[in-house]
């Protein structure tokens, strides 16, 4: 078959303009003052929600219950389950975090739901009552939510993700933003809810929990990425700038300080960032130990562990900073980094990364050639990896999504779900009832046979999945799974 005829530049320009008109987006050459709404695309993949792992949201990840908290119980789901409350819903985004016991799911209409632990009002329902099933966040109804991020006790929501860089040339991004700002069109807004003890909500103050989603104190280009650590938050705008706020411990905010100061001679506290502050400096260290600034850094993706962060830029470079224990930063030493430092392993031709993820005390990346690497520590005993090491058991697999629990790892690759994690686990590996509860090496989760998973997201001890349901056979396979319908009256 002969190659398809290449369109000339004139045809391409006309096609782009026509597409923008069809999508309701103005051309940059359009100087009209006519009011218009910029409708930007959401994630295209969607499917059915599945869950496995811990559902005792009050107790998971804790040695004992806090005072005043009643244990409402909840079983460990050792095999994947459908969620009865979302049986008729098609979802496009699932979100939790490696230190979170709560989750967010977003349907194809942009409606956000949340469930799980709610001690600090992190679910966004205006109260502190635990939810056992995905529950509509009423205050966000009417706002199109694209994605979210979950910290230990707080949550960020991102509305109308502006994928400008995939829709317009770089030279037009600024024009589009200025056009929409002049008309007071809002998109790329971040809303925060939950614990604000360390100002991790970015509202300009710190103190009591905030029970309803509230817009953060930020004025600038639209936000397109959000991530949460235990008590800090990261956001990135469409220009590739990175911002952070919350607790600065270990240098995890990337502002060249850990924020410690003494209130009295024997009492120390932290000077928290009350609102988003731009991360100004990115560095690399030479073999001789010299610090060299890295320029032209534009954020592509960000992920956070409990007290560290990892970033992927548009040049496929990887940067890490924060707490360096167990080698989770990948710099061959357990040293804290106060500003983003480039991981030298991913520097060079065909050595860049295309995907990143972070667990509580470890970090992962997939390189340009599709190889999966891990560094840090994801098991309670044994040696830590002080620099990126390949996960040889997944060599040759096409990895499309990675979920990191506190210690366990769940990967969607090829037609399978592959997972591993050391004891104790709660069912997040999805191996099934009456099967091994843990594994120190990657193993296929057989209950997922015949089910194609688009995306994985993990909490402290649970895993969420978006399962493709495009055909009757796929729907039948999903319907063959057990259904999760919690009933508190039956829980001990």
C-alpha positions in Angstrom: 0.0 0.0 0.0 1.5 3.4 -0.9 2.2 5.8 1.9 -0.6 8.3 2.7 -0.2 11.6 1.1 1.3 14.2 3.4 -0.7 17.3 3.9 1.0 20.6 3.2 1.3 23.3 6.0 -1.7 25.2 4.7 -4.0 22.2 4.9 -2.7 21.5 8.4 -3.3 25.0 9.6 -6.8 25.1 8.2 -7.5 21.7 9.8 -6.3 22.9 13.2 -8.6 26.0 13.0 -11.6 23.9 11.9 -11.0 21.4 14.8 -10.8 24.2 17.3 -14.1 25.7 16.0 -15.7 22.2 16.3 -14.4 21.9 19.8 -15.6 25.3 20.8 -12.0 26.7 21.2 -11.1 30.0 19.6 -8.3 30.4 17.2 -5.4 32.6 18.5 -5.9 34.8 15.4 -9.5 35.5 16.5 -9.7 38.9 18.1 -13.4 38.8 18.6 -14.7 39.7 22.1 -17.5 37.2 21.8 -17.9 35.2 24.9 -17.0 31.6 24.5 -16.2 28.7 26.8 -13.0 26.7 26.4 -14.0 23.1 26.7 -10.9 21.0 27.1 -10.6 17.2 26.6 -10.7 14.8 29.6 -9.0 11.4 29.7 -10.5 9.2 26.9 -10.1 5.8 28.5 -13.0 4.7 30.7 -14.4 1.5 32.2 -15.8 -0.2 35.3 -14.4 0.3 38.8 -12.8 -2.6 40.6 -11.3 -2.8 44.1 -9.3 -5.2 46.3 -7.5 -4.9 49.6 -8.2 -3.3 52.9 -11.6 -1.7 53.6 -11.3 -1.2 57.3 -10.6 2.4 56.7 -10.5 3.3 60.4 -7.7 0.9 61.3 -5.5 0.3 58.2 -2.1 1.8 58.5 -2.6 2.4 62.2 -1.4 0.6 65.3 -4.4 1.7 67.3 -7.4 3.9 66.8 -7.2 7.6 67.7 -9.2 8.7 70.7 -12.9 9.2 69.8 -12.8 7.2 66.6 -15.0 4.1 66.5 -13.9 1.1 64.6 -16.6 0.3 62.0 -14.7 -2.6 60.7 -14.4 -3.8 57.1 -13.1 -7.0 55.4 -9.9 -7.5 53.5 -10.8 -8.2 49.8 -8.3 -10.7 48.7 -9.7 -10.9 45.1 -10.9 -8.0 42.8 -14.5 -7.0 43.3 -16.8 -4.8 41.4 -18.3 -1.9 43.4 -22.1 -2.2 43.7 -22.6 1.5 44.1 -20.8 2.2 40.8 -22.1 -0.7 38.8 -24.0 1.5 36.4 -21.3 4.2 36.2 -18.4 4.4 33.7 -15.3 6.0 35.3 -12.4 7.7 33.7 -10.1 8.4 36.7 -9.3 6.7 40.0 -7.1 8.2 42.6 -5.6 7.3 46.0 -2.2 7.6 47.6 0.5 5.5 49.1 -0.2 6.9 52.6 -4.0 7.4 52.1 -6.9 5.4 53.4 -9.4 7.2 51.2 -10.0 7.4 47.5 -11.5 9.5 44.7 -13.2 8.3 41.5 -14.4 10.5 38.6 -17.0 9.4 36.2 -17.1 10.2 32.5 -19.3 13.3 33.2 -16.6 14.8 35.4 -18.5 14.1 38.7 -16.2 13.3 41.6 -17.0 10.7 44.3 -15.0 9.8 47.4 -15.0 7.2 50.2 -12.9 5.8 52.9 -11.4 7.4 56.1 -12.7 10.8 56.9 -11.3 11.8 60.3 -10.1 15.2 58.9 -13.0 15.7 56.5 -10.7 14.7 53.6 -13.6 13.3 51.6 -15.1 16.7 51.0 -18.6 16.0 52.2 -18.7 18.7 54.8 -18.4 16.3 57.7 -16.1 13.7 59.3 -18.3 10.6 58.8 -16.6 7.6 57.2 -18.0 6.5 53.8 -17.9 2.9 52.8 -19.0 3.4 49.2 -18.2 6.1 46.6 -20.4 9.0 47.5 -21.1 12.1 45.3 -19.2 15.2 46.4 -22.2 17.5 46.2 -20.2 20.8 46.5 -18.3 19.8 43.3 -21.5 19.0 41.3 -21.5 21.1 38.2 -17.7 21.4 38.2 -15.9 19.1 35.8 -13.2 17.4 37.7 -10.4 15.8 35.7 -8.2 14.3 38.4 -7.3 14.5 42.1 -4.5 13.7 44.5 -4.8 12.1 48.0 -2.4 12.8 50.9 -2.6 11.1 54.3 -5.5 13.3 55.4 -6.1 15.8 52.6 -7.2 15.8 49.0 -6.7 18.0 46.0 -9.1 18.2 43.0 -8.2 19.6 39.6 -11.0 21.0 37.4 -11.0 21.1 33.6 -7.4 20.0 32.9 -6.1 22.3 30.1 -4.2 20.1 27.8 -2.9 23.1 25.9 0.4 21.5 24.9 -1.4 18.8 23.0 -3.8 21.1 21.3 -1.8 24.2 20.4 1.8 25.1 19.4 4.0 26.4 22.2 3.8 29.9 20.6 0.0 30.0 21.1 -0.3 28.7 24.7 0.3 32.2 26.2 -2.3 33.8 23.8 -4.9 31.2 24.7 -4.4 31.7 28.4 -4.5 35.5 28.1 -7.6 35.2 26.0 -9.5 33.1 28.5 -8.3 35.1 31.5 -9.5 38.3 30.0 -13.0 36.7 29.7 -12.8 35.3 33.3 -13.0 31.8 32.0 -11.8 29.4 34.7 -10.1 26.1 34.1 -7.2 24.3 35.6 -8.4 25.3 39.1 -7.4 23.4 42.2 -9.7 22.8 45.1 -8.4 21.4 48.5 -10.1 19.8 51.4 -9.2 18.0 54.7 -6.4 18.4 57.2 -4.6 21.8 57.1 -2.4 21.5 60.2 0.7 21.9 58.1 -0.9 24.2 55.5 -1.0 21.4 53.0 -4.2 22.8 51.5 -2.5 26.0 50.2 -5.2 28.3 51.4 -2.9 31.0 52.9 -3.3 29.8 56.4 -2.9 26.7 58.6 -4.9 25.2 61.4 -8.2 23.4 61.6 -9.4 20.9 58.9 -11.4 22.4 56.0 -14.6 20.3 55.5 -15.6 21.4 51.9 -13.5 21.8 48.8 -12.0 25.3 48.7 -10.0 26.9 45.9 -6.3 27.3 46.8 -4.6 30.6 47.0 -3.0 30.6 43.5 -3.0 33.1 40.6 -1.2 32.1 37.5 -1.3 29.9 34.5 -3.8 27.0 34.6 -2.7 24.0 36.6 -2.4 20.7 34.8 -0.8 18.3 37.4 -1.4 17.7 41.2 0.2 15.4 43.7 0.2 14.9 47.4 2.7 13.6 50.0 1.7 12.9 53.6 1.5 16.5 54.6 2.6 18.5 51.6 1.3 19.1 48.1 2.7 19.8 44.6 1.1 21.4 41.6 2.4 22.1 38.1 1.1 24.6 35.5 0.8 24.5 31.7 4.1 26.3 31.3 5.9 23.5 33.1 6.5 25.4 36.4 6.4 23.5 39.7 4.9 24.8 42.9 4.7 23.3 46.4 3.1 24.0 49.8 2.7 22.5 53.2 5.2 20.9 55.5 8.9 21.6 54.5 10.4 18.7 56.5 13.4 17.0 54.9 13.4 19.6 52.1 10.4 17.9 50.5 9.0 21.2 49.2 12.2 21.7 47.1 12.9 25.3 48.4 16.4 24.6 49.8 15.3 24.4 53.4 13.7 21.9 55.8 11.9 24.8 57.5 13.0 23.9 61.1 13.2 26.6 63.7 13.0 26.7 67.5 10.0 28.2 69.2 11.6 27.9 72.6 15.0 26.5 73.7 13.6 22.9 73.6 10.6 23.1 71.2 11.1 22.9 67.5 8.5 23.4 64.7 8.4 24.0 61.0 7.8 27.2 58.9 5.2 25.9 56.5 4.5 27.2 53.1 0.9 28.6 53.4 0.3 28.8 49.6 1.8 27.6 46.4 5.4 28.7 46.0 7.4 28.2 42.8 10.3 25.8 42.9 13.1 27.9 41.5 16.2 25.7 41.3 16.9 22.3 39.8 20.4 20.8 40.1 22.7 18.0 39.2 25.9 16.9 40.9 29.0 15.9 38.9 31.2 13.0 39.9 33.5 15.5 41.6 30.6 16.6 43.8 30.2 20.0 42.1 26.6 21.3 42.1 25.5 22.5 38.6 22.1 24.2 37.9 19.9 22.5 35.4 18.0 24.8 33.0 15.0 24.5 30.7 13.1 22.2 33.2 9.4 21.9 32.3 7.3 19.5 34.4 5.7 16.6 32.6 4.6 14.6 35.7 5.0 14.5 39.4 4.5 11.9 42.1 5.0 11.9 45.9 5.9 9.4 48.6 5.3 10.1 52.3 8.2 12.6 52.5 9.8 12.6 49.1 8.9 13.6 45.6 9.9 12.6 42.0 9.4 14.6 38.9 9.6 13.8 35.1 10.4 16.7 32.8 9.6 17.1 29.1 13.2 16.2 28.2 12.6 12.8 29.9 14.9 13.7 32.8 14.0 12.5 36.4 14.5 14.7 39.5 14.0 13.6 43.1 14.2 15.5 46.4 13.1 15.3 50.1 13.8 12.5 52.5 16.7 10.3 51.3 16.4 7.3 53.6 16.8 3.8 52.1 18.0 5.4 48.8 14.6 6.3 47.7 16.0 9.4 45.8 18.3 7.2 43.7 21.5 9.2 44.2 23.5 6.3 45.7 23.4 7.8 49.1 20.7 8.1 51.9 21.1 11.9 52.0 18.2 14.4 52.1 17.9 16.7 49.1 16.6 20.2 49.6 16.1 21.0 46.0 15.2 18.8 43.0 18.3 16.9 41.9 18.6 15.1 38.6 18.9 11.3 38.8 22.0 10.7 36.7 20.9 7.2 35.8 18.3 8.5 33.4 20.5 11.0 31.7 21.7 10.4 28.1 20.6 9.1 24.8 17.8 6.5 25.0 18.2 6.5 28.8 15.3 8.9 29.6 12.1 8.0 31.4 8.5 8.1 30.3 6.6 7.1 33.5 7.2 7.7 37.2 5.6 6.5 40.5 6.3 6.7 44.2 5.6 4.5 47.2 6.1 5.4 50.8 9.8 4.7 50.8 10.6 3.8 47.2 10.5 5.2 43.7 9.8 3.7 40.3 10.3 4.7 36.7 9.8 3.2 33.2 12.5 4.2 30.7 12.2 5.0 27.0 12.7 1.4 26.1 10.0 0.2 28.4 12.2 -1.3 31.2 10.9 -0.9 34.8 13.3 0.4 37.5 12.9 0.6 41.3 15.0 2.2 44.0 14.6 2.6 47.7 12.9 -0.1 49.9 9.6 -1.8 49.4 10.0 -4.6 52.0 10.5 -4.5 55.7 13.7 -6.5 55.7 16.7 -6.9 53.4 18.9 -4.3 51.6 17.6 -1.2 50.0 18.4 -0.2 46.4 20.4 3.0 46.6 20.1 3.6 42.8 17.7 2.5 40.1 17.7 -1.2 39.5 15.8 -3.1 36.8 12.8 -5.2 37.8 14.0 -8.1 35.7 10.8 -10.2 36.1 9.0 -7.6 34.0 11.5 -7.4 31.3 9.8 -7.3 27.9 6.4 -6.4 29.3 4.5 -3.4 28.0 3.7 -1.4 31.2 0.9 1.1 31.0 0.1 1.9 34.6 1.8 1.6 38.0 0.2 1.7 41.5 2.2 2.0 44.6 0.8 1.1 48.1 2.7 1.7 51.3 5.0 -1.3 50.4 3.2 -3.2 47.7 3.3 -2.6 43.9 0.6 -3.3 41.3 1.3 -3.0 37.6 -1.0 -3.2 34.6 1.1 -4.7 31.8 0.2 -6.4 28.5 -3.1 -8.3 29.2 -2.3 -8.9 32.9 -2.1 -7.5 36.4 1.3 -8.2 38.0 1.8 -7.4 41.7 4.1 -8.1 44.6 4.6 -7.0 48.2 5.9 -8.5 51.5 3.9 -9.3 54.5 1.8 -7.7 55.9 -0.6 -7.2 53.0 -4.4 -6.6 53.0 -5.4 -8.1 49.6 -4.1 -5.3 47.5 -2.1 -7.8 45.4 -5.4 -9.3 44.1 -4.2 -12.9 44.1 -7.6 -14.2 45.2 -9.1 -16.0 48.2 -7.2 -19.0 49.5 -4.1 -17.9 47.6 -0.8 -16.6 48.9 -1.3 -13.3 50.7 2.1 -11.9 49.8 5.0 -12.3 47.3 8.5 -10.9 47.3 8.7 -11.3 43.5 6.3 -10.1 40.8 3.4 -12.5 40.2 0.4 -12.5 37.8 -2.9 -12.0 39.6 -4.9 -14.8 38.1 -8.4 -13.4 39.1 -7.8 -10.7 36.4 -7.6 -13.2 33.6 -9.8 -12.1 30.8 -10.1 -8.6 32.2 -8.1 -5.7 30.6 -7.2 -3.0 33.0 -6.6 0.5 31.7 -5.4 2.1 35.0 -4.2 1.2 38.5 -4.2 3.4 41.6 -3.2 2.3 45.1 -3.8 3.5 48.6 -2.0 2.5 51.7 -3.4 -1.1 51.6 -5.9 -1.2 48.8 -5.9 -1.0 45.0 -8.3 0.4 42.5 -8.7 -0.5 38.8 -10.5 0.8 35.7 -11.4 -2.3 33.7 -12.3 -2.1 30.1 -15.9 -3.0 29.3 -16.3 -2.3 25.6 -17.5 -5.7 24.5 -20.2 -8.1 25.8 -17.5 -10.6 26.6 -15.5 -8.1 28.7 -18.6 -7.0 30.5 -19.5 -10.7 31.2 -16.0 -11.3 32.6 -16.3 -8.3 34.9 -19.8 -9.3 36.1 -18.4 -12.7 37.0 -16.3 -11.0 39.8 -17.8 -10.8 43.3 -19.5 -7.6 44.1 -18.5 -5.3 47.0 -21.6 -4.1 48.9 -20.6 -3.1 52.4 -23.2 -3.3 55.1 -22.1 -1.7 58.4 -24.7 -3.7 60.3 -22.8 -6.9 59.4 -19.4 -5.5 60.2 -17.7 -6.1 63.5 
